[in-house]
Amino acid sequence: MSLSRVVRAPRGAELTCLGWPQEAAMRMLMNNLDPEVAERPEDLVVYGGTGKAARSWEAFDAIVRELRTLKGDQTLLVQSGKPVGVFDTHEWAPRVLIANSLLVPEWAT
């Protein structure tokens, strides 16, 4: 296994994002790619042979970048493994919404 890029989440009580909800989302994303638990971290595959943490390394970097600057009254929308928008919401709204879909042609509607 070639690990040209190793991802490890920050540890401890120091924030690297603007709030703990954003920090938690970022750390969970990064923990999924930690070589100690990921199936093929170099390919972003975290489980099941094809389950990816992000669509590409560029998308992963963009998600992390957005989480680090996301304010406590904004929501990041991630669609099919890449960030597609940041919306002004409110402090009780989710910080991240993720929409994924696997359409099987025979059953797609």
Residue pairs with C-beta under 8 A, 6 or more apart in sequence:
1 35
1 40
1 42
2 42
3 35
3 41
3 42
4 42
5 42
5 57
6 35
6 41
7 30
7 33
7 34
7 41
8 30
8 34
9 26
9 27
9 28
9 30
9 31
9 34
10 16
10 23
10 27
10 30
15 23
16 23
16 26
16 68
17 23
17 26
17 67
17 68
17 70
18 68
18 69
18 70
18 71
18 72
19 70
19 71
19 72
19 95
21 72
21 95
22 67
22 68
22 70
22 72
22 95
22 96
23 67
25 67
25 95
25 96
26 64
26 67
26 68
29 53
29 54
29 60
29 63
29 64
29 67
30 64
31 37
32 38
32 46
32 53
33 41
33 44
33 46
33 53
33 60
34 41
35 41
37 46
38 45
38 46
38 53
39 45
39 46
39 47
39 48
39 49
39 51
43 52
44 52
44 53
44 54
44 55
44 56
44 57
44 60
45 51
45 52
46 52
46 53
52 81
53 60
53 81
54 60
54 63
54 81
54 82
55 80
55 81
55 82
56 81
56 82
59 81
59 82
59 83
62 82
62 83
63 76
63 78
63 82
63 83
66 76
66 83
66 86
67 76
67 96
70 76
70 86
70 95
72 91
72 95
73 88
73 89
73 90
73 91
73 93
74 86
74 87
74 88
74 89
74 95
75 86
75 87
75 89
75 93
75 94
75 95
75 96
75 97
76 83
76 85
76 86
76 95
76 96
76 97
77 83
77 84
77 85
77 86
77 87
77 96
77 97
77 99
78 84
78 96
78 97
78 98
78 99
79 98
79 99
79 100
80 99
80 100
80 101
81 100
